[in-house]
Amino acid sequence: MKIAMIGHKRIPSREGGVEIVVEELSTRLVKRGYQVDVYNRKGKNVQDKNADKENRKIKKYKGVNIITIPTINKKGLDALIYSFFASIRAVFGKYDILHYHAEGSCAMLWIPHLFRKKIVVTIHGLDWQRAKWGGFATKYIKFGEKLAAKYADEIIVLSKGIQKYFKDTYNRDTKFIPNGVNKPTLRQAKIIKEKYGLEKDSYILFLARIVPEKGLHYLIEAFKKTDTDKKLVIAGEASHTNDYLKKIKKSIKDDNRIIMTGFVQGIELQELYSNCLIYCLPSDVEGMPLSLLEAISYGCNCLVSDIEENKQITEEANVITFKKGNIGDLEEKLQKLLNNDNKNKVYANDEFFKVHNWDYIEEKIEKIYNIGEK
């Protein structure tokens, strides 16, 4: 079977959850004997600035064929142009399945639908709710959502809340398949000690794209009110949100306890997870946050907003929640965790790793691909 993946930015990359999902899924499908073409988007890697030159050279990655689609470097339009040309090329690629990721790319589903292609869609979140979009972009993403509900042969969702949303809004049945996580490599604080002066259990970790819907501004305000000598480590980069990043930098300049690392990956990322006292994700909007799954796998103290997508994961582990957007509640819960040190440590059990196992997830998606095959 020949599969095309469309809708992410590029792999290999940790620019966002969509990219991680596409990489984990496509590389496993290749191992199972599938031919997988991944349609990367040409453009600047807003997270890892060092990856641009290297990624442009890649034609194959772990058996996956990389096809790079040109576009323009302009917020909103880059994704539209990419998904149009990727869809045009894919309909002539003799694929058995076109697998679209994220709602925005689904605005071009009418193209493969005209050619009677089998279409599978993964909805990673209700992207039109994200604060960085507005006006035309929001309407465009919502249009993609409607086309997915109308034309996709199968829709995969990452949370039960989004599954209910599609049923209530479009009377459309979907398949709930959560994101996965790899078993962690625990590391001592070496790189992070040399670069940032960080010791084990000496800091709170925020690890995400620096965009408004991740709620970093709530965390900074709450952290400033806590009585602690611990650090707050902000790991991540902006994603078409430079104005928001400027506001964040301005808000922390008077507090030397707050450290911004920029984009991290590899061993440095593993060290940050392995040694943090608290992992905090104060999001307003999520699909199924991979960084939270990773934090749980590392046994971190976890404090997250009580949105449905986070609560779904908190039911599986001892994760503490606060009221979304409520800085007072966040401050109170944060201070309790700081006072309690490691008494609320989360330890992922075998059932957690069974549910969020990439191999198991790939097998479920493979069954979806084979529905209706002769």
C-alpha positions in Angstrom: 0.0 0.0 0.0 1.2 3.5 -0.9 0.5 6.3 1.6 0.9 10.1 1.3 1.2 12.3 4.5 0.1 15.9 4.0 -0.4 18.8 6.5 2.6 19.0 8.8 5.6 21.4 8.4 8.4 18.9 7.9 10.1 15.9 9.3 12.5 15.1 11.0 11.5 17.9 13.3 10.1 18.7 16.8 8.5 21.9 15.6 5.1 20.7 17.0 3.0 17.8 17.9 1.8 17.2 14.3 5.4 16.8 13.1 6.2 14.3 15.9 3.1 12.2 15.1 3.8 12.2 11.3 7.4 11.1 12.0 6.5 8.3 14.5 3.7 7.0 12.3 5.4 7.1 8.9 8.6 5.5 10.0 6.7 2.6 11.6 4.5 2.1 8.5 7.7 1.8 6.4 8.9 -0.9 8.8 5.6 -2.7 8.2 6.2 -2.8 4.5 4.3 0.3 3.3 5.6 2.9 0.9 5.2 6.3 2.6 5.8 9.7 0.9 5.8 12.6 3.3 5.1 16.0 1.8 7.3 18.5 3.7 6.7 22.2 3.6 9.6 24.3 2.3 10.3 27.3 4.6 12.1 28.4 7.7 12.0 26.1 10.7 10.6 28.6 13.3 11.7 26.4 16.2 15.1 24.9 15.2 17.0 27.6 13.2 19.9 25.2 12.6 17.7 22.7 10.8 16.9 24.6 7.6 19.9 23.8 5.5 20.1 20.2 6.7 16.4 19.5 6.1 16.5 20.9 2.5 19.0 18.2 1.5 16.9 15.3 2.9 15.2 13.1 0.2 14.8 10.0 2.4 14.5 9.6 6.2 14.4 6.1 7.8 12.9 4.7 4.6 10.3 7.4 4.3 10.4 9.4 1.0 10.6 13.1 1.5 8.9 15.4 -1.0 9.4 19.1 -0.4 6.6 21.5 -1.6 7.6 25.1 -2.3 5.5 27.9 -0.7 6.0 31.5 0.4 7.2 32.6 3.8 4.1 34.5 4.9 1.9 33.6 7.9 -1.3 31.9 6.8 -0.7 31.9 3.1 2.3 29.5 3.4 0.1 26.7 4.6 -2.6 27.4 2.1 -0.2 27.3 -0.9 1.6 24.3 0.4 -1.6 22.2 0.9 -2.9 23.2 -2.5 0.2 22.1 -4.4 0.8 19.0 -2.2 -2.8 17.9 -2.9 -2.4 18.5 -6.6 0.8 16.5 -6.7 -0.6 13.7 -4.5 -3.7 13.0 -6.6 -1.4 12.0 -9.5 0.9 9.9 -7.2 -1.0 6.6 -7.4 -1.5 6.5 -3.7 -3.9 4.1 -1.9 -4.4 6.6 1.0 -4.0 10.3 1.3 -3.6 11.0 5.0 -4.2 14.7 5.9 -3.0 16.1 9.3 -4.6 19.2 11.0 -7.7 21.1 10.0 -6.1 23.8 7.8 -4.7 21.4 5.2 -8.2 19.8 4.9 -9.4 22.9 3.1 -7.9 21.2 0.0 -9.8 17.9 0.5 -12.1 18.7 -2.4 -9.2 18.1 -4.8 -8.6 14.4 -4.0 -12.3 14.0 -3.4 -12.9 14.9 -7.1 -10.4 12.2 -8.0 -12.2 9.7 -5.7 -9.1 9.1 -3.6 -9.4 7.4 -0.2 -8.9 10.1 2.4 -8.0 9.7 6.1 -7.8 12.8 8.3 -6.2 13.2 11.7 -7.7 16.2 13.6 -4.9 17.2 16.1 -7.0 19.9 17.7 -9.6 22.6 16.9 -7.0 24.9 15.4 -9.4 27.7 14.6 -9.6 28.3 18.4 -5.9 29.2 18.6 -5.3 32.8 19.5 -2.6 33.4 16.9 -5.1 33.1 14.1 -7.8 35.6 13.3 -10.0 36.8 10.4 -9.4 35.0 7.2 -7.1 32.3 8.7 -9.8 31.3 11.3 -12.5 31.0 8.6 -10.1 29.1 6.3 -9.3 26.5 9.1 -13.0 26.2 10.0 -13.7 25.6 6.3 -11.1 22.8 6.3 -12.8 21.2 9.3 -16.2 21.2 7.5 -14.6 19.6 4.4 -13.0 16.9 6.6 -16.4 16.2 8.1 -18.0 16.0 4.7 -15.4 14.2 2.5 -13.0 12.2 4.6 -13.5 8.4 4.5 -12.2 8.2 8.1 -11.5 10.8 10.7 -9.1 10.2 13.6 -9.3 12.4 16.7 -6.9 12.7 19.6 -9.4 13.4 22.4 -12.9 12.3 23.4 -13.9 16.0 23.6 -13.2 16.6 19.9 -14.9 13.3 19.1 -18.0 14.6 20.8 -17.6 18.0 19.0 -17.7 16.3 15.6 -20.7 14.2 16.5 -22.6 17.2 17.9 -21.6 19.7 15.2 -21.6 17.5 12.1 -23.2 14.2 13.2 -19.9 12.7 12.1 -18.5 9.6 13.6 -14.8 9.6 14.3 -12.1 7.2 15.6 -10.5 8.1 18.9 -6.8 7.2 18.8 -4.6 9.0 21.4 -1.0 10.1 20.8 1.9 8.0 21.9 5.1 8.4 23.8 8.5 6.6 23.8 9.9 5.2 27.1 12.3 7.9 28.4 16.0 8.0 28.8 16.7 9.5 32.3 19.8 11.7 32.4 21.8 13.6 35.0 22.0 17.4 34.7 25.2 17.9 32.7 24.5 20.1 29.7 21.8 22.1 31.5 24.2 22.6 34.4 26.9 23.9 32.2 24.6 26.1 30.1 22.1 27.4 32.6 23.4 26.4 36.1 20.5 24.0 36.6 20.6 21.3 39.2 18.1 18.4 39.8 14.8 19.6 41.2 15.9 23.3 41.0 13.4 24.5 38.4 9.9 24.5 37.0 9.7 23.5 33.3 7.5 25.1 30.6 8.2 23.3 27.3 6.0 24.3 24.4 5.8 26.7 21.5 5.6 30.3 22.7 2.2 31.1 21.4 -0.7 32.7 23.4 -2.9 29.5 23.6 -0.2 27.7 25.6 -0.8 30.1 28.5 2.8 31.0 29.3 1.7 34.5 30.4 -0.4 33.0 33.1 2.5 30.9 34.4 4.9 33.9 34.5 2.5 36.0 36.4 1.7 33.2 38.9 5.4 32.3 39.3 6.4 35.8 40.2 3.9 35.7 43.1 5.3 32.5 44.6 7.8 32.4 47.4 10.6 30.3 46.0 14.2 30.4 45.0 13.5 27.9 42.2 14.0 28.8 38.6 11.4 28.9 35.9 12.8 27.5 32.6 11.0 28.4 29.4 12.0 26.0 26.6 10.6 26.7 23.2 10.4 29.3 20.4 7.7 31.4 18.8 5.6 30.2 15.9 4.5 33.1 13.8 4.0 34.9 17.1 6.9 37.3 17.4 4.8 40.1 19.0 3.8 37.7 21.8 7.4 36.6 22.3 8.4 40.2 22.7 5.8 40.7 25.4 7.0 37.6 27.2 10.6 38.8 27.1 9.5 42.2 28.4 7.5 40.6 31.3 10.5 38.5 32.6 13.4 41.0 32.3 13.1 42.1 35.9 13.2 38.5 37.3 16.6 36.7 37.2 15.0 33.5 38.3 13.4 33.0 34.8 15.5 31.4 32.0 14.6 31.2 28.3 16.5 28.4 26.6 15.0 28.7 23.1 14.3 25.5 21.1 15.7 22.3 22.7 15.9 18.7 21.5 18.0 15.6 21.9 20.0 15.1 25.1 19.4 18.6 26.4 15.7 18.0 26.2 16.0 14.7 28.0 18.0 16.4 30.8 15.4 19.1 31.2 12.6 16.5 31.6 14.7 14.2 33.8 15.7 16.9 36.4 12.8 19.4 36.7 10.9 19.7 40.0 7.6 20.6 38.2 6.4 20.5 34.7 3.6 23.0 34.0 1.4 23.3 30.9 -1.2 26.2 31.5 -2.8 25.9 28.0 -6.1 27.4 26.9 -6.3 25.1 23.8 -4.8 21.6 23.1 -5.3 18.5 21.0 -3.5 15.9 23.0 -0.3 17.5 24.3 2.7 15.3 23.6 4.9 17.3 26.0 2.5 16.3 28.9 2.7 12.7 27.9 6.5 12.9 27.8 6.6 14.7 31.2 4.5 11.9 32.7 6.7 9.3 31.2 9.7 10.9 32.9 8.0 10.9 36.3 7.6 14.7 36.6 5.4 16.5 39.0 2.8 17.8 36.6 0.5 20.9 36.9 -1.8 21.6 34.0 -4.9 23.6 33.1 -8.2 21.8 33.5 -9.2 21.9 29.8 -10.8 18.7 28.6 -7.9 17.5 26.6 -5.5 17.8 29.6 -8.0 16.2 32.0 -8.4 13.2 29.7 -4.7 12.5 30.4 -4.8 13.4 34.1 -7.3 10.6 34.6 -4.5 8.2 33.7 -1.9 9.6 36.1 -1.6 11.6 39.3 -1.6 15.0 37.6 -2.8 18.2 39.4 -5.0 20.6 37.5 -5.9 24.3 38.0 -8.7 26.3 36.6 -7.9 27.4 33.1 -6.8 31.1 32.9 -7.1 31.5 36.7 -3.8 32.9 37.8 -4.7 32.8 41.5 -5.5 29.1 41.4 -2.4 28.5 39.4 -0.3 30.3 41.9 -1.9 28.4 44.8 -1.3 25.0 43.2 2.2 25.9 42.2 3.1 27.0 45.7 1.8 23.8 47.2 3.9 21.7 44.8 7.0 23.8 45.6 6.4 23.3 49.3 5.8 19.6 48.9 8.9 18.9 46.8 8.6 15.4 45.3 5.6 14.1 47.2 3.3 14.3 44.2 5.7 12.7 41.7 3.9 11.0 38.7 5.0 7.6 37.8 3.7 6.2 34.5 2.6 2.6 34.9 2.5 -0.2 32.4 -1.1 0.6 31.4 -0.1 4.2 30.5 2.7 3.0 28.2 0.3 0.4 26.7 -2.3 3.0 25.8 0.2 5.5 24.5 2.4 3.1 22.7 3.4 4.2 19.1 3.5 0.7 17.8 0.0 -0.1 19.1 -1.2 3.2 17.7 0.3 2.5 14.3 -1.5 -0.9 14.2 -4.8 0.8 14.9 -4.3 3.3 12.1 -3.2 0.5 9.8 -6.6 -1.1 10.3 -8.3 2.1 9.4 -6.2 2.2 6.2 -7.4 -1.3 5.3 -11.1 -0.6 5.8 -12.8 -1.2 2.5 -9.8 -2.6 0.7 -10.5 -5.5 -1.6 
